[in-house]
Amino acid sequence: MQNSSFNSLPQLPNNFPTTTATTPSLSLDTSRSASQGTTSSLGDPSFFIGSVLESISLQDKSFDSDLQCGCREDGANADSYCENCKEYLCQRCVSAHLRVTLTKDHTIVKVILPAFTVDKTAAVASESSITSYVQPIATPLAKRGSTLCSLHAAEMTLYCDTCDKACCGTCFVSQHTGHSGVYLREAVERTRSNTELLMQGAKFPLLFRGMVTTLKQTKFNVKKMIDKINDRGSSLMTEIQLRSHNFVASVQKMEKELIQQVKQIQQMKTQVLEEQIDFVDKTMLNIESMLTEVELMNASSGLQVFQAPNRIERTLNGVPSYTCFYPPHEDDAITFIPSQVNFSVDDGSFGKVCSSVCARQCRIVREGGCNDVGVCGTTVYFVIHARDHLGNKRSTNGDEFEVTVLVPDGTFFHCNVVSCHQSDDSLLLFNFKLLLDGKHIIRVLCRGVLVPDCPYAVNAKHGIEYRVRARSGAPRHVFGKEGSLAGELCRPWGICSDYQGHLIVADRSNNRIQVFNSDGTFLHAFGTHGSNAGQLNRPAGVAVNKNQEIIVADKDNHRIQIFAFDGKFIKMFGERGFKMGQFNYPWDLDVNSSGLIVVTDTRNHRIQLFTADGLYISKYGFEGVMWKHFDSPRGVAFMPNGRIVVTDFNNHRLVIIQPDMCTAQYLGCEGSKILQFLRPQGVAIDDHGNIVVADSRNHRIQVFSDLGELKAVFDRVITGDNHAQQMDRPSGVAVTPTGDIAVIDFGHHRVLVL
């Protein structure tokens, strides 16, 4: 199709040289272009495909043309024509035309002259024939949006299939010799046709629509993720700010607490020292007053002189040596220990304030019992719990303490204080032997200051003659019978005694606890059947602590309950299970002077140790098939020095467990002889450390020393009509403050006090 712009081209001059010309060959892929059919325009009206002849060089360099550019510069042959300006242009003027704002939108066409090979020997043709032959061919050039060759400023009209690249005619000849090529417009049309054929396939539209849908979803997901990232970032920034605020607040709180602790220690130390100063002042004033009075008495001529020695003695007795001649009762030991490893606000590891041992925060505990009774010739043991001014455990070797014992005859002696626990060096031990009948007064001082509960008195008595009581067979008291009324019993099991001598009985099948006086007089009862707090389900063991709180092994509810002495519920702990702190029929329990509670977890074949608040500490027992070595423990009791004695019910023996809860000793075996047992149940320890055992299926009570030496056997009871009767499966036992043995006569539903 011929472009309309060709009609406006001017004719070549009449004097255009006459010559014979041949067209050089151009290798084009005619088969490919022919297959495309009729071509159409490229869409952009300013873009046209020129003739391939523009790329053919004149083979005769001597050919001369009269087409001159209007610039008239030497060698400035015109090869283009501006339709707006009606002028022929050279390459330089074409570039200028395109740069100037005024002419950049003009229509410029290419004037393409045929290339001739001049045959100088040929005849010259007529002017008319030449003119008709060399009529110039023109194509649109350099309209706005057209593409020019970067090397020759000529429009790219050809396409090299070999190189897959568009180029101008000059580049094709010089750089693509022998390559396969077509006109650029044919290549464009061919590509467009191929694309249309491709898009007409059945699968491709669906494929691309699916791709579009997927891409839209991808875009949605990406935007959603951006929103999530922004939300997460905002949330984290808020969290960081809050954490930072809480961190600062926590540090400030810890700072305030630590400073308050320092002030508290300062105040306590200062108070002790000021009290020491006041006492010294009063003592000096008393001494000065005494000296003045004695001088006046000596100077008098009357009987007043006889009063002087008594006045001096009273003054000296009023001046305790442990307060007057001591250095300051406090030191300046106050330190802050910062956290050395990982500082954490959560656990308050910013650091801690420490001080020395504080006498008024320490306490002493007698091991093996909480009463003040002892037996002449035996050794009593005490543990000092060292504490600092804040009440925390304080490690010490005992140098700050001084222990003196005043015996009944008025003499006194000192006791050595040593560490008694390998893993806890805040515990110190001292002991001494009770030499005489009467009170032994114990004073424990820390830097001259008495610790609480001092002076502590132990009343020494001669040992109980269990053999004499056993031979007589006459019980001191017998009370109870089968029934459910007040004071009656039904299959009772456990019994204990408080420091006032009250007897507390677990009335098992009546699901209650009954309290009696030491002579068997009924006082009160509490408990009903059930599983709610305060209710009981076949209670077995019972114990009482130094606060007069009654602790009950609520056996079939698989828990421990604690009541006030009047039966008001306080707390409970434990549940059915086999994990630490859980129970499977807890049968018996005991409590020591420190408040620790030990429980026989019978069907878990172990004992468990708890704090006074019910927090698990440790256990003793065997795992797996080894449980038969500790088979269904029943009775349990604390011994002096922290040892625990347990009746190994199905192994017919006693197990004495060391305080480490790892090692143990065995006492007895199955049988009916001395130091033999059949289904032993309850066990108790008296003030002398003797072991009292209910040898159930032998229907007797055996008493041993802590070394296993037999003390006595109670195997018969003499009733009021002087009739000897055997006990029926005795279960629980207890020792009263007066040394009596209280026994649950299980099969007879009664209590015997022996």
KACOR-V71751 format. One record per pair of residues at least 24 apart in sequence whose C-alpha atoms are under 10 Angstrom apart, sorted by sequence separation. I is the first residue (numbers start at 1). J is the second residue. If there is no record, write none. Layout:
BEGIN
i: <I/I>
j: <J/J>
END
This chain:
BEGIN
i: <28/69/82/83/84/112/113/158/159/160/290/291/331/332/333/361/362/363/395/434/436/437/438/511/512/558/559/583/603/605/606/652/653/54/82/83/111/112/113/157/158/159/287/290/331/361/362/434/435/436/437/484/485/489/511/512/531/532/536/558/559/578/579/583/605/606/607/630/652/653/672/673/677/727/26/81/82/83/110/111/112/157/158/159/161/289/290/330/331/360/361/362/434/435/436/483/484/488/510/511/512/513/530/531/535/557/558/559/560/578/582/604/605/606/607/651/652/653/654/671/672/676/700/701/26/81/82/110/111/112/156/157/158/159/160/330/331/359/360/361/362/398/401/403/405/407/408/409/415/433/434/483/484/487/510/511/512/513/530/531/534/556/557/558/559/560/577/578/581/604/605/606/607/651/652/653/654/671/672/675/699/700/80/81/82/109/110/111/156/157/158/159/287/330/358/359/360/361/396/397/398/403/407/408/409/412/414/484/486/487/508/509/510/511/512/531/533/534/555/556/557/558/559/560/580/581/602/603/604/605/606/649/650/651/652/653/672/674/675/698/699/700/24/26/80/81/109/110/111/157/158/159/286/287/329/330/357/358/359/360/361/362/395/396/397/398/407/408/409/412/413/414/415/487/508/509/510/511/513/534/555/556/557/558/560/580/581/602/603/604/605/607/648/649/650/651/652/654/675/698/699/700/701/23/26/79/80/81/108/109/110/111/286/329/356/357/358/359/361/362/394/395/396/397/398/407/408/409/410/412/508/509/555/556/602/603/647/649/650/697/698/699/700/701/25/79/80/108/109/110/287/356/357/358/360/361/362/393/394/395/396/397/398/407/408/409/410/507/508/509/554/555/556/601/602/603/648/649/650/696/697/698/699/700/24/78/79/80/108/109/110/283/286/287/355/356/357/358/361/362/393/394/395/396/407/408/506/507/508/553/554/555/600/601/602/647/648/649/696/697/698/699/701/23/24/78/79/107/108/109/283/286/355/356/357/358/384/393/394/395/406/407/408/487/506/507/508/534/553/554/555/581/600/601/602/647/648/649/675/696/697/23/24/79/107/108/109/354/355/356/357/358/383/384/392/393/406/407/487/488/505/506/507/534/535/552/553/554/581/582/599/600/646/647/675/695/696/697/23/24/107/108/283/284/354/355/357/382/383/384/405/406/407/487/505/506/534/552/553/580/581/599/600/646/647/675/694/695/696/717/22/23/106/107/283/354/357/358/383/384/405/406/486/487/505/506/533/534/552/553/580/581/599/600/646/647/674/694/695/696/1/21/22/105/106/107/282/283/353/355/357/383/404/405/406/479/486/487/505/506/513/526/533/534/552/553/580/581/599/600/607/620/646/654/693/694/717/1/21/104/105/106/354/356/357/388/404/405/486/487/504/505/533/534/551/552/580/581/598/599/620/645/646/674/693/694/1/21/104/105/280/355/356/357/386/387/403/404/405/486/504/513/526/533/551/560/580/598/607/645/654/674/693/694/1/104/279/284/354/356/385/386/387/403/404/479/480/504/526/527/551/573/574/597/598/606/620/621/645/667/668/693/694/701/714/283/357/359/385/386/402/403/404/477/478/479/480/524/525/526/527/572/573/574/597/619/620/621/644/667/692/693/358/359/384/385/386/402/403/477/478/479/480/512/524/525/526/527/559/571/572/573/574/596/606/618/619/620/653/666/692/701/280/357/383/384/385/401/402/403/476/477/479/511/523/524/526/558/571/573/605/618/619/620/652/692/19/67/98/110/279/280/356/357/383/384/385/401/402/618/620/691/3/18/98/110/279/280/383/384/400/401/402/493/494/495/496/497/498/499/540/541/542/543/544/545/546/587/588/589/590/591/592/593/634/635/636/637/638/639/640/700/17/98/382/383/384/400/401/402/492/493/494/495/496/497/498/499/504/506/508/539/540/541/542/543/544/545/546/551/553/555/587/588/589/590/591/592/598/600/602/634/635/636/637/638/639/640/645/647/649/699/17/94/95/276/277/382/383/399/400/401/402/403/491/492/493/494/495/496/497/498/499/506/508/539/540/541/542/543/544/545/546/553/555/585/586/587/588/589/590/591/592/599/600/602/633/634/635/636/637/638/639/640/646/647/649/16/17/65/94/276/381/382/383/398/399/400/401/402/492/493/494/495/496/497/498/500/506/539/540/541/542/543/544/545/546/547/553/586/587/588/589/590/592/633/634/635/636/637/639/640/641/647/681/682/683/684/685/686/687/16/17/381/382/401/406/491/492/493/494/495/498/499/538/539/540/541/542/543/545/546/587/588/589/634/635/636/639/640/680/681/682/683/684/685/686/687/692/694/696/15/16/276/380/381/382/401/405/407/498/515/545/562/592/639/640/656/679/680/681/682/683/684/685/686/687/693/694/696/15/16/276/277/380/381/404/405/406/407/408/498/515/544/545/562/638/639/680/681/682/683/684/686/687/688/694/13/14/63/276/379/380/381/405/408/498/515/545/562/609/639/679/681/682/683/686/687/12/13/63/276/379/380/514/561/608/686/12/13/63/274/275/276/378/379/380/496/513/543/560/590/607/637/686/12/58/60/61/62/63/273/274/334/377/378/379/637/686/54/56/58/59/60/61/62/272/273/377/378/379/54/55/56/57/58/59/60/61/81/272/273/376/377/378/684/54/56/57/58/59/60/80/81/95/272/273/375/376/377/494/541/588/635/684/50/51/53/54/56/57/58/59/60/79/80/81/82/94/270/271/374/375/376/377/494/541/635/50/52/53/54/55/56/58/80/81/94/269/270/374/375/376/377/384/386/46/48/50/51/53/54/80/91/92/269/270/375/376/504/645/682/50/53/91/268/269/270/367/375/376/682/91/269/364/366/374/375/269/364/365/366/367/374/364/366/373/374/386/266/373/374/640/265/372/384/545/639/265/266/372/265/357/10/9/262/9/10/262/9/262/8/10/9/10/5/8/10/258/380/322/364/363/378/54/375/376/377/378/53/54/362/372/373/374/375/376/377/378/54/359/360/372/373/374/375/376/377/378/51/269/272/359/360/371/372/373/374/375/376/377/50/51/272/359/364/371/372/373/374/375/376/50/51/265/272/358/359/362/363/364/365/371/372/373/374/375/50/265/266/269/357/358/359/360/362/363/364/374/375/49/50/262/265/268/357/359/360/361/362/363/364/366/23/24/48/49/50/254/261/262/265/358/359/360/361/362/363/22/23/24/47/48/49/258/261/262/268/359/360/364/366/21/22/23/24/47/48/251/258/260/261/262/265/358/359/360/494/495/541/588/589/590/21/22/23/46/47/48/250/251/254/258/259/493/494/496/540/541/543/587/588/590/20/21/22/45/46/47/48/250/253/254/255/257/258/493/494/541/587/588/20/21/22/46/47/249/250/254/255/257/635/19/20/21/46/47/247/248/251/254/634/635/637/18/19/20/21/45/46/47/48/247/250/254/634/635/19/20/44/45/46/47/55/246/247/251/9/18/19/20/44/45/46/47/54/250/9/10/12/19/44/45/54/5/9/20/44/55/5/6/19/20/54/55/5/6/19/20/6/18/19/20/50/52/18/19/49/50/51/52/17/18/19/48/49/50/51/17/18/47/49/50/18/48/49/17/18/20/16/18/19/15/18/57/14/17/18/55/56/57/14/16/17/54/55/56/15/16/18/19/54/55/14/15/18/52/53/54/55/56/57/330/331/14/17/52/55/56/329/330/13/16/50/51/52/55/329/330/12/50/55/328/329/330/11/12/52/269/327/328/329/268/326/327/12/267/268/323/326/11/12/265/266/322/325/326/11/12/265/323/324/10/11/264/265/322/323/10/264/322/323/9/262/321/322/323/371/372/9/261/262/322/370/371/9/261/370/371/6/8/9/28/52/369/6/7/28/29/52/6/28/29/51/52/5/6/28/50/5/6/49/50/3/4/5/49/50/2/3/4/48/49/2/3/48/49/47/494/541/42/41/42/588/40/41/26/27/39/40/42/26/39/41/42/33/38/39/40/41/27/32/33/37/39/40/27/28/29/30/32/33/36/39/42/26/27/28/29/30/31/36/38/39/26/27/28/29/30/33/34/37/26/27/28/29/30/33/36/37/26/27/28/29/32/33/36/39/26/27/28/32/35/36/26/33/33/36/32/36/276/276/370/371/370/272/369/494/495/493/494/496/493/495/542/540/541/543/540/429/518/518/518/420/369/370/371/464/518/369/370/464/368/369/370/463/464/518/367/368/369/463/366/367/506/366/367/505/365/366/365/364/504/470/503/520/470/503/520/503/520/501/502/519/501/502/518/467/495/496/497/498/500/501/466/493/494/495/496/497/498/499/500/501/421/492/493/494/495/496/497/498/499/500/506/421/492/493/494/495/496/497/498/499/501/503/505/491/492/493/494/495/496/497/470/471/473/475/478/470/471/472/473/474/475/507/467/469/470/471/473/474/475/467/468/469/470/471/472/473/474/475/497/466/467/469/470/471/472/473/474/475/497/465/466/467/470/471/472/473/474/496/505/465/466/467/470/495/496/466/474/495/503/473/494/495/474/493/494/503/473/493/473/492/493/494/491/492/493/491/492/491/492/490/491/492/493/495/489/490/491/492/493/382/383/490/491/492/381/382/489/490/491/492/380/381/489/490/380/488/489/488/489/487/476/478/480/475/476/477/478/480/482/475/476/482/483/475/478/481/482/480/481/482/369/480/481/368/369/479/480/481/367/368/369/469/479/480/367/368/478/479/480/367/368/466/478/479/366/367/368/464/465/466/477/478/479/366/367/368/464/466/477/478/463/464/476/477/478/475/476/477/474/475/476/474/475/474/473/472/470/469/466/380/380/378/379/380/378/379/377/378/374/375/376/374/375/373/374/372/373/369/371/368/369/370/368/369/368/369/368/369/368/373/372/373/371/373>
j: <52/93/106/107/108/136/137/182/183/184/314/315/355/356/357/385/386/387/419/458/460/461/462/535/536/582/583/607/627/629/630/676/677/79/107/108/136/137/138/182/183/184/312/315/356/386/387/459/460/461/462/509/510/514/536/537/556/557/561/583/584/603/604/608/630/631/632/655/677/678/697/698/702/752/52/107/108/109/136/137/138/183/184/185/187/315/316/356/357/386/387/388/460/461/462/509/510/514/536/537/538/539/556/557/561/583/584/585/586/604/608/630/631/632/633/677/678/679/680/697/698/702/726/727/53/108/109/137/138/139/183/184/185/186/187/357/358/386/387/388/389/425/428/430/432/434/435/436/442/460/461/510/511/514/537/538/539/540/557/558/561/583/584/585/586/587/604/605/608/631/632/633/634/678/679/680/681/698/699/702/726/727/108/109/110/137/138/139/184/185/186/187/315/358/386/387/388/389/424/425/426/431/435/436/437/440/442/512/514/515/536/537/538/539/540/559/561/562/583/584/585/586/587/588/608/609/630/631/632/633/634/677/678/679/680/681/700/702/703/726/727/728/53/55/109/110/138/139/140/186/187/188/315/316/358/359/386/387/388/389/390/391/424/425/426/427/436/437/438/441/442/443/444/516/537/538/539/540/542/563/584/585/586/587/589/609/610/631/632/633/634/636/677/678/679/680/681/683/704/727/728/729/730/53/56/109/110/111/138/139/140/141/316/359/386/387/388/389/391/392/424/425/426/427/428/437/438/439/440/442/538/539/585/586/632/633/677/679/680/727/728/729/730/731/56/110/111/139/140/141/318/387/388/389/391/392/393/424/425/426/427/428/429/438/439/440/441/538/539/540/585/586/587/632/633/634/679/680/681/727/728/729/730/731/56/110/111/112/140/141/142/315/318/319/387/388/389/390/393/394/425/426/427/428/439/440/538/539/540/585/586/587/632/633/634/679/680/681/728/729/730/731/733/56/57/111/112/140/141/142/316/319/388/389/390/391/417/426/427/428/439/440/441/520/539/540/541/567/586/587/588/614/633/634/635/680/681/682/708/729/730/57/58/113/141/142/143/388/389/390/391/392/417/418/426/427/440/441/521/522/539/540/541/568/569/586/587/588/615/616/633/634/680/681/709/729/730/731/58/59/142/143/318/319/389/390/392/417/418/419/440/441/442/522/540/541/569/587/588/615/616/634/635/681/682/710/729/730/731/752/58/59/142/143/319/390/393/394/419/420/441/442/522/523/541/542/569/570/588/589/616/617/635/636/682/683/710/730/731/732/38/58/59/142/143/144/319/320/390/392/394/420/441/442/443/516/523/524/542/543/550/563/570/571/589/590/617/618/636/637/644/657/683/691/730/731/754/39/59/142/143/144/392/394/395/426/442/443/524/525/542/543/571/572/589/590/618/619/636/637/658/683/684/712/731/732/40/60/143/144/319/394/395/396/425/426/442/443/444/525/543/552/565/572/590/599/619/637/646/684/693/713/732/733/41/144/319/324/394/396/425/426/427/443/444/519/520/544/566/567/591/613/614/637/638/646/660/661/685/707/708/733/734/741/754/324/398/400/426/427/443/444/445/518/519/520/521/565/566/567/568/613/614/615/638/660/661/662/685/708/733/734/400/401/426/427/428/444/445/519/520/521/522/554/566/567/568/569/601/613/614/615/616/638/648/660/661/662/695/708/734/743/323/400/426/427/428/444/445/446/519/520/522/554/566/567/569/601/614/616/648/661/662/663/695/735/63/111/142/154/323/324/400/401/427/428/429/445/446/662/664/735/48/63/143/155/324/325/428/429/445/446/447/538/539/540/541/542/543/544/585/586/587/588/589/590/591/632/633/634/635/636/637/638/679/680/681/682/683/684/685/745/63/144/428/429/430/446/447/448/538/539/540/541/542/543/544/545/550/552/554/585/586/587/588/589/590/591/592/597/599/601/633/634/635/636/637/638/644/646/648/680/681/682/683/684/685/686/691/693/695/745/64/141/142/323/324/429/430/446/447/448/449/450/538/539/540/541/542/543/544/545/546/553/555/586/587/588/589/590/591/592/593/600/602/632/633/634/635/636/637/638/639/646/647/649/680/681/682/683/684/685/686/687/693/694/696/64/65/113/142/324/429/430/431/446/447/448/449/450/540/541/542/543/544/545/546/548/554/587/588/589/590/591/592/593/594/595/601/634/635/636/637/638/640/681/682/683/684/685/687/688/689/695/729/730/731/732/733/734/735/65/66/430/431/450/455/540/541/542/543/544/547/548/587/588/589/590/591/592/594/595/636/637/638/683/684/685/688/689/729/730/731/732/733/734/735/736/741/743/745/65/66/326/430/431/432/451/455/457/548/565/595/612/642/689/690/706/729/730/731/732/733/734/735/736/737/743/744/746/66/67/327/328/431/432/455/456/457/458/459/549/566/595/596/613/689/690/731/732/733/734/735/737/738/739/745/65/66/115/328/431/432/433/457/460/550/567/597/614/661/691/731/733/734/735/738/739/65/66/116/329/432/433/567/614/661/739/66/67/117/328/329/330/432/433/434/550/567/597/614/644/661/691/740/67/113/115/116/117/118/328/329/389/432/433/434/692/741/110/112/114/115/116/117/118/328/329/433/434/435/111/112/113/114/115/116/117/118/138/329/330/433/434/435/741/112/114/115/116/117/118/138/139/153/330/331/433/434/435/552/599/646/693/742/109/110/112/113/115/116/117/118/119/138/139/140/141/153/329/330/433/434/435/436/553/600/694/110/112/113/114/115/116/118/140/141/154/329/330/434/435/436/437/444/446/107/109/111/112/114/115/141/152/153/330/331/436/437/565/706/743/112/115/153/330/331/332/429/437/438/744/154/332/427/429/437/438/333/428/429/430/431/438/429/431/438/439/451/332/439/440/706/332/439/451/612/706/333/334/440/334/426/81/81/334/82/83/335/83/336/83/86/86/87/83/86/88/336/458/402/444/444/460/137/458/459/460/461/137/138/446/456/457/458/459/460/461/462/139/444/445/457/458/459/460/461/462/463/137/355/358/445/446/457/458/459/460/461/462/463/137/138/359/446/451/458/459/460/461/462/463/138/139/353/360/446/447/450/451/452/453/459/460/461/462/463/139/354/355/358/446/447/448/449/451/452/453/463/464/139/140/352/355/358/447/449/450/451/452/453/454/456/114/115/139/140/141/345/352/353/356/449/450/451/452/453/454/114/115/116/139/140/141/350/353/354/360/451/452/456/458/114/115/116/117/140/141/344/351/353/354/355/358/451/452/453/587/588/634/681/682/683/115/116/117/140/141/142/344/345/348/352/353/587/588/590/634/635/637/681/682/684/115/116/117/140/141/142/143/345/348/349/350/352/353/588/589/636/682/683/116/117/118/142/143/345/346/350/351/353/731/116/117/118/143/144/344/345/348/351/731/732/734/116/117/118/119/143/144/145/146/345/348/352/732/733/118/119/143/144/145/146/154/345/346/350/109/118/119/120/144/145/146/147/154/350/110/111/113/120/145/146/155/107/111/122/146/157/108/109/122/123/157/158/109/110/123/124/111/123/124/125/155/157/124/125/155/156/157/158/124/125/126/155/156/157/158/125/126/155/157/158/127/157/158/127/128/130/127/129/130/127/130/169/127/130/131/168/169/170/128/130/131/168/169/170/130/131/133/134/169/170/130/131/134/168/169/170/171/172/173/446/447/131/134/169/172/173/446/447/131/134/168/169/170/173/447/448/131/169/174/447/448/449/131/132/172/389/447/448/449/389/447/448/134/389/390/445/448/134/135/388/389/445/448/449/135/136/389/447/448/135/136/389/390/447/448/136/390/448/449/136/389/448/449/450/498/499/137/389/390/450/498/499/138/390/499/500/136/138/139/158/182/499/137/138/159/160/183/138/160/161/183/184/138/139/161/183/139/140/183/184/138/139/140/184/185/138/139/140/184/185/139/140/185/186/185/635/682/185/185/186/732/185/186/172/173/185/186/188/173/186/188/189/181/186/187/188/189/176/181/182/186/188/189/177/178/179/180/182/183/186/189/192/177/178/179/180/181/182/187/189/190/178/179/180/181/182/185/186/189/179/180/181/182/183/186/189/190/180/181/182/183/186/187/190/193/181/182/183/187/190/191/182/189/190/193/190/194/448/449/545/546/546/449/546/681/682/681/682/684/682/684/732/731/732/734/732/641/736/737/738/641/591/592/593/686/740/592/593/687/592/593/594/687/688/742/592/593/594/688/592/593/732/593/594/732/593/594/594/594/734/701/734/751/702/735/752/736/753/735/736/753/736/737/753/703/731/732/733/734/736/737/703/730/731/732/733/734/735/736/737/738/659/730/731/732/733/734/735/736/737/738/744/660/731/732/733/734/735/736/737/738/740/742/744/731/732/733/734/735/736/737/711/712/714/716/719/712/713/714/715/716/717/749/710/712/713/714/716/717/718/711/712/713/714/715/716/717/718/719/741/711/712/714/715/716/717/718/719/720/742/711/712/713/716/717/718/719/720/742/751/712/713/714/717/742/743/714/722/743/751/722/743/744/724/743/744/753/724/744/725/744/745/746/744/745/746/745/746/746/747/746/747/748/749/751/746/747/748/749/750/640/641/748/749/750/640/641/748/749/750/751/640/641/749/750/641/749/750/750/751/750/740/742/744/740/741/742/743/745/747/741/742/748/749/742/745/748/749/748/749/750/638/749/750/638/639/749/750/751/638/639/640/740/750/751/639/640/750/751/752/640/641/739/751/752/640/641/642/738/739/740/751/752/753/641/642/643/739/741/752/753/739/740/752/753/754/752/753/754/752/753/754/753/754/754/754/754/754/754/754/687/688/687/688/689/688/689/688/689/686/687/688/687/688/687/688/687/688/685/687/685/686/687/686/687/687/688/688/689/689/737/737/738/737/739>
END
